[in-house]
């Protein structure tokens, strides 16, 4: 979207006489808005990736530092209903 708007803006500016000022202003606003949205999306992607790395690291620490349950008996699976806004389902938990 941003490249298309930028191409239109450049084409309008290249017209004889500098193009229509209103059209140029509108196109510049579109280009600026698209750039701002892209910057926001980039920040969200970086934050999500960082959160994922932290969660994976936490999971690995928990797995590698967990004590042994060699004498523990095998427990039954636990089935739990899950209900939320616009969502319903079942969750299952197993021990091994």
C-alpha positions in Angstrom: 0.0 0.0 0.0 2.7 2.4 1.0 4.7 1.9 -2.2 1.6 2.3 -4.4 0.7 5.6 -2.6 4.3 6.8 -2.9 4.3 6.0 -6.7 1.1 8.0 -7.1 2.5 10.8 -5.1 5.7 10.9 -7.2 3.7 10.7 -10.4 1.6 13.7 -9.3 4.6 15.7 -8.4 6.2 15.0 -11.8 3.3 16.5 -13.7 3.9 19.8 -15.5 3.4 22.6 -13.0 4.0 20.4 -10.0 0.6 18.6 -10.1 -2.6 19.3 -8.1 -1.7 20.6 -4.6 -4.8 19.0 -3.0 -4.1 15.6 -4.6 -0.4 15.9 -3.5 -1.5 16.8 0.1 -4.0 13.9 0.2 -1.4 11.4 -1.2 1.2 12.6 1.3 -1.2 12.1 4.1 -1.8 8.5 2.9 1.9 7.8 2.6 2.5 9.2 6.1 -0.4 7.1 7.6 0.8 3.9 5.9 4.3 4.5 7.2 3.0 5.0 10.7 0.9 1.8 10.6 3.9 -0.1 9.3 6.1 1.2 12.1 3.4 0.1 14.6 3.2 -3.3 13.1 7.0 -3.7 13.3 7.0 -2.8 17.0 4.2 -5.3 17.7 6.1 -8.1 15.8 9.3 -7.4 17.7 7.4 -7.4 21.1 5.6 -10.7 20.2 8.9 -12.4 19.1 10.6 -11.2 22.3 7.7 -12.6 24.4 7.9 -15.9 22.6 11.6 -16.2 23.3 11.0 -15.5 27.0 8.3 -18.1 27.1 10.4 -20.7 25.3 13.3 -20.0 27.7 11.1 -20.3 30.7 9.7 -23.6 29.5 13.2 -25.0 28.9 14.4 -23.9 32.4 11.3 -25.6 33.9 11.9 -28.8 31.9 15.6 -29.0 32.7 15.3 -28.1 36.4 12.3 -30.3 37.2 12.9 -33.1 39.6 12.5 -36.8 38.7 9.2 -38.5 39.4 10.4 -42.1 38.9 8.5 -43.3 41.9 5.2 -41.4 41.2 2.3 -43.4 39.9 0.8 -42.5 36.5 -2.1 -40.2 37.1 -5.4 -40.1 35.1 -5.8 -37.5 32.4 -7.7 -34.4 33.4 -10.3 -32.9 31.1 -11.3 -29.4 31.7 -14.0 -27.3 29.9 -12.8 -24.0 28.5 -15.3 -21.2 28.0 -14.6 -17.6 27.0 -16.1 -14.8 25.0 -16.7 -16.2 21.5 -14.9 -19.5 22.4 -15.9 -22.9 23.9 -13.8 -26.0 24.0 -12.1 -28.7 26.0 -8.6 -28.8 27.5 -6.7 -32.0 28.4 -3.8 -32.4 30.8 -1.7 -35.6 31.0 1.1 -36.7 33.2 3.9 -38.9 32.1 
